Amino acid sequence: MEVSFSWVSRRICLHRNMSMKWPHAGFTLMEIILAMALLVMGALVVLFGMHVAMVNARYVQQVQVAMEAAQGQLSQLAATPLATLCPNPCPVNPINPPISRAVPLNLPVLPGGMLAIQISRSAQDPTPLNQIPSLVELHVAACWTIPQGWQGEDRNCNGVLDGAEVDTNNNGWIDSVVMVSTRVGGSS
């Protein structure tokens, strides 16, 4: 009889010892709330990171499309005869403002997109100023609107610096995030 009694008492002692080591089974309400708060904050950080990545991907896509358009326009200009590009008198940049015009970009990726084309006689051109130049500088800058405002010095994207727009680095060209330049030489 003693054996069976000791077995029951031992079982009770084990149960008491277990309950002393672990006074409760499960989590408290405070632990659950804290875990949920950490889970929600982690999810918000991940969602914010995804949003920033998507905005940056769209901006990179806009820059890529604008660069392709600017390079295409520059290639077309480089194939044009110098007499057509820069008729007499052709301004010398930065002494005189270059010949400027704007070409609209009808691309859904670039809202309000415009290419500012500037043409001037190169300062290294050896021909006299009263003749058609043999060396001209071509500059194409892209402008488009973004949620934060605009890209480049040409705030209204019309191809010229006017009103409150300034040439911030005083180089005589319209500067932008996307711009391509070259010199074209040859006989007129």
HELIX and SHEET records of a PDB file:
HELIX    1   1 GLU A    2  LYS A   21  1                                  20    
HELIX    2   2 LEU A   29  ALA A   78  1                                  50    
HELIX    3   3 LEU A   82  LEU A   85  1                                   4    
SHEET    1   A 4 ILE A  99  PRO A 104  0                                        
SHEET    2   A 4 MET A 114  ARG A 121 -1                                        
SHEET    3   A 4 LEU A 135  CYS A 143 -1                                        
SHEET    4   A 4 MET A 179  GLY A 185 -1                                        
SHEET    1   B 2 THR A 145  ILE A 146  0                                        
SHEET    2   B 2 GLY A 149  TRP A 150 -1                                        
END                                                                             
